[in-house]
Amino acid sequence: MEDLSTSLPADSDAARQARAVIGDWADGCDEADRDDVIIAASELVNDSVRHSPPGGRVVLKLTSFGSILRVQVIDDSPSRIVSAQSESRNAVRMLDAVADDWGVSFAPTQVWFTARCAA
C-alpha cells in the first residue's frame, strides 16, 4: 500500500468519502481488519467535522508499515480534550476496541491510530 493523504470538506459527506478512500486503500487487508479501520476512521472524521469551524477542512493521512496501518485525521479545530467523558466518546471507545495504539496532538488537532492488517 502506498501512503496516501487526502483533504476532505468538513461537512456531512466527509465520513462517507473517508470510508470510500480507506476501503480502496486497504483493499489487500482481511475484510474484518479493513472494516474495523474504516469504522474507527469514520468516527474520527465525524468528530473532526463536528469540531471544525465553518468552511474547515479535514485531512486524512494513511500510512502502512508492513502489516501495520496508521490512520491520522487532522483538522483545524481549536484544541480540545479527547477523552471518554467528552463528545468524542464514540471515537474513543472505537479506538480502544480496534486500535493497537492511538494518540492525539494539537496545533493542528491530530488524532491517530495504528491497527493490524492481515492479508
PyMOL commands that set and color helices and strands:
alter all, ss='L'
color gray80, all
select helices_A, chain A and resi 14-25+31-51+89-98
alter helices_A, ss='H'
color red, helices_A
select strands_A, chain A and resi 4-9+57-65+68-75+101-105+109-116
alter strands_A, ss='S'
color yellow, strands_A
deselect
rebuild
show_as cartoon
